[in-house]
Amino acid sequence: MSVKQRLQTIQQQIAEACEKTGRSASDVQIVAVTKYVSIARAKEAIEAGIVHLGESRADGFLRKYEAIGNEATWHFIGTLQSRKVKQIIDYVDYVHSLDRLSLAEEINKRANRTIKCFVQVNVSGETSKHGLAPEDVLPFIETLSAFSRIEVVGLMTMAPYTDDEATIRRCFRTLRELKEQVQEKQLPHAPCTQLSMGMSNDYVIAVEEGATFLRLGTCLVGEEEVE
Ligand SMILES: *Cc1c(COP(=O)(O)O)cnc(C)c1O
């Protein structure tokens, strides 16, 4: 199936989830996660109307960026090693994986403009997952005021990999409540209006629970081999 056909199906499901929960579909953006696929497939996504591209490794990010450049808005969604920051920071619009002070320091030092960041939260508490514990999120965000190049646009999480819808929903709901707590603080460096949550197997639930950026790989661009 073409990316365009897949995108139509996904957009239909987003529209239904929005309808059901009284949201506006225009508040939900799709980040096409192209880490498994070729440059040609990423370009196909852009031709189908995708604006946002996401990559999870620095080398893959650079390969796609070199081929596509400013035809897309660029999201770094994976764990970011501090030593890789300088390779990618000039090209990144959004970082979804800010999870520690040392990374914030490095981004602040290397960036020559404001970088929109999501603070990654490990809501489920699984040891395999990156991100801050929920109770550490607000104090962490408060310390980020020292970094003039970092704007906390929102929170990001990955739900546990399970078929249990209630567990997934609880995870997304907790992230939304946490986001609301940060918003209430009205911190100038942390408007925190966005929620990066929802992947191929759980994006409908994520939309119902308030996601504003979905990170979609397999269900949108497939998982063909990178050339
Ligand atoms: C790979 C990846 C995705 C996309 O996963 P799919 O299940 O293929 O949609 C989303 N977010 C992160 C952080 C990823 O690494």
The ligand as a MOL file (V3000), in Angstrom:
LIG
                    3D

  0  0  0     0  0            999 V3000
M  V30 BEGIN CTAB
M  V30 COUNTS 15 15 0 0 0
M  V30 BEGIN ATOM
M  V30 1 C 10.5320 3.8480 16.2680 0
M  V30 2 C 9.8710 4.8220 17.1510 0
M  V30 3 C 8.5410 5.2120 16.9240 0
M  V30 4 C 7.6700 4.6230 15.8090 0
M  V30 5 O 7.3360 3.3090 16.0920 0
M  V30 6 P 6.2090 2.5020 15.2850 0
M  V30 7 O 5.6890 1.5180 16.2570 0
M  V30 8 O 6.9000 1.8810 14.1150 0
M  V30 9 O 5.1590 3.4760 14.8710 0
M  V30 10 C 8.0090 6.1700 17.7610 0
M  V30 11 N 8.7190 6.7200 18.7680 0
M  V30 12 C 9.9860 6.3590 19.0210 0
M  V30 13 C 10.7150 7.0110 20.1500 0
M  V30 14 C 10.6030 5.3960 18.2250 0
M  V30 15 O 11.8740 5.0530 18.4820 0
M  V30 END ATOM
M  V30 BEGIN BOND
M  V30 1 1 1 2
M  V30 2 1 2 3
M  V30 3 2 2 14
M  V30 4 1 3 4
M  V30 5 2 3 10
M  V30 6 1 4 5
M  V30 7 1 5 6
M  V30 8 2 6 7
M  V30 9 1 6 8
M  V30 10 1 6 9
M  V30 11 1 10 11
M  V30 12 2 11 12
M  V30 13 1 12 13
M  V30 14 1 12 14
M  V30 15 1 14 15
M  V30 END BOND
M  V30 END CTAB
M  END
